[in-house]
Amino acid sequence: MVLNMKRKEIILGVIGIIIIVVVAFFLANFIHNSHVNSIDKENEALEEEKEEERLEVDGVEINFKTYRVDQSFFINVPDDFVMLDEETLKSKYNYNERPELVFMSGDDKEHIFISTTNESMTDDGLEEYLNNRIAGLTNMTILDSGIYTHYDKTFARLSATDANTYYNIRFFTIEDKLVTVEFNCSVDVYEEWEDVVNEIMDSLCFNEDDIKKYSSD
């Protein structure tokens, strides 16, 4: 009788151990699978975030190259845009106050103009200047305008369209002189370029640390 009791205790003990091992096995698998699923979801979220950050126009990914203008400010420009040389500027823009720099897409349909002028201007005068520019526009539709601060610098923004062209412009000052940065393209495709234009204009900054940080974000 005692022997039978001990045998039962041993059997129950073995069964208990087996149950514990089986439960531990399934619990470990559950935890492992949950961890793997969590990692997979994190990776999927990162991939989706990268997809959202990727800028495309007509299915073509846009990458950027940084330029330093007159040792004064930085700007990111699509890396397939070509910077026109002085001779091309003279032949293509036959007027005295032509832009200092022009970046042009390969098909010559999209352009970035950078003009640094001798026109006196202070940050406090930008709002009045912007309002005067808007008042002088005829046969154009104003999409957006205003004054904002970025990198502790005051900017005026203006975007507008006419019958053929979309214009997105920033005005700011360097050493109390007016600087203008303008992007333009056909009015038919400007919505495809809006995110790219925002990237270009948001990259405008005035020291190397800021452009490095901006480009790495």
Secondary structure, DSSP 8 states (H G I E B T S, - for coil): -HHHHHHHHHHHHHHHHHHHHHHHHHHHHHHHHHHHHHHHHHHHHHHHHHHHH--EETTEE--EEEEEETTTEEEEEETT-EE--HHHHHHHS-STT--SEEEE-TTS--EEEEEEEEEE--GGGHHHHHHHHHHT--S-EEEEEEEEEETTEEEEEEEEE-SSEEEEEEEEEETTEEEEEEEEEETTTHHHHHHHHHHHHHT-BSSHHHHHHHHH-
